[in-house]
Amino acid sequence: MQQRDTIDEIVEQWNRARPELDTDGIALIGRLRRLNVRVDNALRAYFTTRGLDSSEFDVLATLRRSGEPYELNARALLKAAMVTSGAITNRVDRLSAKGLVERNPCPNDRRAVLVRLTPAGKELIDGAMQGHVENEERILSALDAEERVQLDGLLRKLLLAHGDTESLTG
């Protein structure tokens, strides 16, 4: 018999209360949402050990993976983070106060600013990445290689169906 989770109970309650409803979506979305909370908590706990929050880690990782000179304009950071411009400004302000990023004027547009990793920011994100990858591996450890490929494909299909097709930096 398959092990039960909390969502099984919720679905059973809905099936009793409203038997005419198709609860497949409730089960899938409920599990995605509950898993998202658990994943966020596990990621947050690791980032805290590095003196960062999730949003700061995201900015540092985005800059680092952009390649040398580890610099992006605010618009590219905004696209990668999918938050408001005010939220990006706050993140960059916090990271700048910690000495992890710096703002530089854009040579092609006086109104624009480029955000660049400082050497300390590069060192921090480079050091944090191995532990981050290990943490993600622990989170996914219940799945074998074939299941991971299958889940990855299904999640990609859902993301594409809901418009997640834009380049993050384009």
PyMOL commands that set and color helices and strands:
alter all, ss='L'
color gray80, all
select helices_A, chain A and resi 6-17+24-49+54-65+74-81+85-97+119-139+145-161
alter helices_A, ss='H'
color red, helices_A
select strands_A, chain A and resi 71-73+101-106+109-117
alter strands_A, ss='S'
color yellow, strands_A
deselect
rebuild
show_as cartoon
